């Protein structure tokens, strides 16, 4: 069985890290994510995370994660 966030990442052609960053950016207008960047490639990926369109349907349910998912 594939991890739920891997499935979301695959649907968007992104890495799990980019999906996690996209979620943080979308979670709250008052949240400021400051990801570490070790290269220009990573910087570009981090910036691109802000343009990933995430819908509620894209996210795994609490049941998918064994009940360990908090509400967004």
BALOBA-1460 file (C-alpha; in Angstrom, 3 decimals):
// residues 72
<rec num="1" residu="x" x="0.000" y="0.000" z="0.000"/>
<rec num="2" residu="x" x="1.349" y="3.428" z="-0.967"/>
<rec num="3" residu="x" x="1.381" y="6.243" z="1.604"/>
<rec num="4" residu="x" x="-1.588" y="8.619" z="1.090"/>
<rec num="5" residu="x" x="0.560" y="11.737" z="0.575"/>
<rec num="6" residu="x" x="2.535" y="9.926" z="-2.108"/>
<rec num="7" residu="x" x="-0.719" y="9.409" z="-3.994"/>
<rec num="8" residu="x" x="-1.522" y="13.139" z="-3.724"/>
<rec num="9" residu="x" x="1.996" y="14.027" z="-4.883"/>
<rec num="10" residu="x" x="1.749" y="11.670" z="-7.849"/>
<rec num="11" residu="x" x="-1.564" y="13.215" z="-8.936"/>
<rec num="12" residu="x" x="0.082" y="16.655" z="-8.973"/>
<rec num="13" residu="x" x="3.415" y="15.565" z="-10.430"/>
<rec num="14" residu="x" x="5.143" y="16.849" z="-7.311"/>
<rec num="15" residu="x" x="7.241" y="15.546" z="-4.454"/>
<rec num="16" residu="x" x="5.730" y="14.756" z="-1.067"/>
<rec num="17" residu="x" x="7.764" y="17.671" z="0.332"/>
<rec num="18" residu="x" x="6.187" y="20.081" z="-2.162"/>
<rec num="19" residu="x" x="2.715" y="18.802" z="-1.280"/>
<rec num="20" residu="x" x="3.430" y="19.262" z="2.427"/>
<rec num="21" residu="x" x="4.621" y="22.814" z="1.784"/>
<rec num="22" residu="x" x="1.578" y="23.517" z="-0.399"/>
<rec num="23" residu="x" x="-0.649" y="22.301" z="2.420"/>
<rec num="24" residu="x" x="1.082" y="24.593" z="4.921"/>
<rec num="25" residu="x" x="0.681" y="27.549" z="2.568"/>
<rec num="26" residu="x" x="-3.007" y="26.766" z="1.982"/>
<rec num="27" residu="x" x="-3.825" y="25.913" z="5.601"/>
<rec num="28" residu="x" x="-3.970" y="29.468" z="6.894"/>
<rec num="29" residu="x" x="-3.509" y="32.977" z="5.527"/>
<rec num="30" residu="x" x="-1.573" y="33.804" z="8.692"/>
<rec num="31" residu="x" x="0.883" y="30.914" z="8.430"/>
<rec num="32" residu="x" x="4.327" y="31.687" z="7.100"/>
<rec num="33" residu="x" x="6.316" y="28.651" z="6.047"/>
<rec num="34" residu="x" x="10.073" y="29.118" z="5.867"/>
<rec num="35" residu="x" x="11.488" y="26.029" z="4.172"/>
<rec num="36" residu="x" x="15.198" y="25.400" z="4.059"/>
<rec num="37" residu="x" x="16.769" y="25.602" z="0.634"/>
<rec num="38" residu="x" x="20.110" y="24.070" z="-0.248"/>
<rec num="39" residu="x" x="20.076" y="24.743" z="-3.976"/>
<rec num="40" residu="x" x="18.469" y="26.818" z="-6.687"/>
<rec num="41" residu="x" x="16.483" y="23.741" z="-7.756"/>
<rec num="42" residu="x" x="15.001" y="23.388" z="-4.268"/>
<rec num="43" residu="x" x="14.195" y="27.104" z="-4.182"/>
<rec num="44" residu="x" x="12.291" y="26.788" z="-7.466"/>
<rec num="45" residu="x" x="10.421" y="23.733" z="-6.147"/>
<rec num="46" residu="x" x="9.507" y="25.569" z="-2.943"/>
<rec num="47" residu="x" x="8.188" y="28.578" z="-4.856"/>
<rec num="48" residu="x" x="6.222" y="26.298" z="-7.200"/>
<rec num="49" residu="x" x="4.511" y="24.668" z="-4.208"/>
<rec num="50" residu="x" x="2.424" y="27.814" z="-3.797"/>
<rec num="51" residu="x" x="0.778" y="27.217" z="-7.162"/>
<rec num="52" residu="x" x="-0.325" y="23.624" z="-6.543"/>
<rec num="53" residu="x" x="-4.136" y="23.640" z="-6.540"/>
<rec num="54" residu="x" x="-5.235" y="21.588" z="-3.573"/>
<rec num="55" residu="x" x="-8.846" y="20.621" z="-3.068"/>
<rec num="56" residu="x" x="-10.397" y="18.846" z="-0.119"/>
<rec num="57" residu="x" x="-10.769" y="15.778" z="-2.333"/>
<rec num="58" residu="x" x="-6.987" y="15.698" z="-2.833"/>
<rec num="59" residu="x" x="-6.321" y="14.988" z="0.824"/>
<rec num="60" residu="x" x="-6.312" y="11.628" z="2.508"/>
<rec num="61" residu="x" x="-9.003" y="11.114" z="5.086"/>
<rec num="62" residu="x" x="-8.358" y="10.470" z="8.741"/>
<rec num="63" residu="x" x="-9.240" y="6.829" z="8.114"/>
<rec num="64" residu="x" x="-6.560" y="6.652" z="5.389"/>
<rec num="65" residu="x" x="-3.980" y="7.724" z="7.959"/>
<rec num="66" residu="x" x="-5.209" y="5.476" z="10.730"/>
<rec num="67" residu="x" x="-7.151" y="8.251" z="12.467"/>
<rec num="68" residu="x" x="-4.090" y="10.497" z="12.880"/>
<rec num="69" residu="x" x="-5.217" y="13.415" z="10.706"/>
<rec num="70" residu="x" x="-6.151" y="16.708" z="12.313"/>
<rec num="71" residu="x" x="-8.635" y="18.996" z="10.624"/>
<rec num="72" residu="x" x="-7.288" y="21.636" z="8.239"/>
